[in-house]
Every structure is written in C-alpha cells, then in structure tokens.
Amino acid sequence: TTGFGNVGVGLTGVSAAYWRGDAQNASLSRIYGTAFYTPEAYQEYIHLKEEARRRDHRVLGTALDLFSMYPESPGQVLWHPKGVQLRNTLQTLIRTKLKQLQYIEIETPQVWSDVLWKRSGHYDHYKENMFFCDFERDDSQAPSTVRYGIKPMNCPGAALFFSSKKRSYRELPLRVSEFGRVFRYEPSGVLHGLL
C-alpha cells in the first residue's frame, strides 16, 4: 500500500493461471491492484474487504449450522434445517417481489435429452461444461442408447414453456421466473461456496 500525492494505490493480490485455462499451456502470473482518488478512499476499500472476509458465507454457513459442503458432491450444498428455513424465507420474499412485478413462476426438469441441448446450441458451444449420462433403453423394437444432460441453465426449459401453446402479442411481455438448480462442470478453483 502506498500513496502517490493525493492518490491511494495498492497491490491487492497475485495468482497464476494457465493460458486459455488449459493446464498443458504455460502458467501466467496475474497481478491485481487498485487505485483511488485519495488515500482515505483506499483505506476504506481495504476496511470493507476485511469486513467481507470476516463475513464469508462459507465460514458463517458452517458456524451458524445453515449448510455444509462435501467433496463427494463438489459445488452442491447439504442444507441443514435452519438453512432451509432461511432459504425458504428468502424465496418467499423474492416471490412476493416477483408477483408485484407480474412474473409467473415455473419449474423445469433437471435432466433433458441431448436433443434439446443440440437444438438450443448448448451442445455445440457448451458441452465441455455440462454433465451427460448415457442410458440404455431396451425398447421392444431395438435396444438404443439415449443421452441426457443435466441442465447448466434454465433458459431452454423456459423457451419450451413459452412454446407450449400459441400465444398472443397481448400476453407480452411474458415475465417468467424459476428457482432452478443448475449443474456445471467447472474447475475446482472456480467454485466459491454457494456461488
């Protein structure tokens, strides 16, 4: 941390990253810094960052017995009773606000055939970040393999809801919401607690 005249400047961190996210490529150094118009503004920034660290939801979630996380299910949460109560309270508040804004709520399946993911474009552009499973089906005609993907985002299901019937322009804008769970294959360093 230093000051240049009336400016507050500081190095906030360093890290390494592989070029284009590929561990086969060279490791690059990242240097993070920030600058403020006054040294006092920079000190306030440092203070707020420390407060955020003290209130890290991963630490508080465990300390308050709200949830726990396990390596057997990376990126997923085991909600404890108090955590479920808190989450339900927040969802009720959000539902109230969404209703005031004239949103309707839907719930879409967690798993869809790869036919949908190909139609939406996710298969061609996002499949490396998705989880797929192949299921054998013993059909009376002939055995076949069906490929399913766990949803990484809610939008294809919302698009199917929209196309589920003919709609008039009078229905627009159609505001749709979902408390959906999504599953993405991401490197472990990208995962951050509930985020």
Secondary structure, 3 states (H helix, E strand, C coil): CEEECCEEEEEEEEEEEEHHHCCCCCEEEEEEEEEECCHHHHHHHHHHHHHHHHCCHHHHHHHCCCEECCCCCCCCCEECHHHHHHHHHHHHHHHHHHHHCCCEECCCCCEEEHHHHHHHCHHHHHHHHCEEEEEEEECCCCEEEEEEEECCCCHHHHHHHHCCCCCCHHHCCCCEECCCCCCCCCCHHHCCCCC
